[in-house]
Amino acid sequence: MATVRPSIAVCDAPCKSHYFIMAGKVEWLPAFSNAMATSVMRSQIARHAIVDTKRRSWSSRVRATIARAYNKLKSILQM
């Protein structure tokens, strides 16, 4: 069953929903207030802007690919 980390936040929708998916089950968290949703969105945008400006080395990209493949295989075998 699927597990999604970190939590999922829908800050730009009217519902401001926030939840985890753990072993295929949705665990709902309290909805964000407008102020919290704005703060979360701003911090995510800033984090992505910083990451996008950094050039990752070839070895770093290879390690990330191997880690993704390992996690995918692990999740398949835990069926």
Secondary structure, DSSP 8 states (H G I E B T S, - for coil): ---EEEEEE-TTSTT--EEEEETTEEEEE----HHHHHHHHHHHHHHHHHHHHS---HHHHHHHHHHHHHHHHHHHHT-
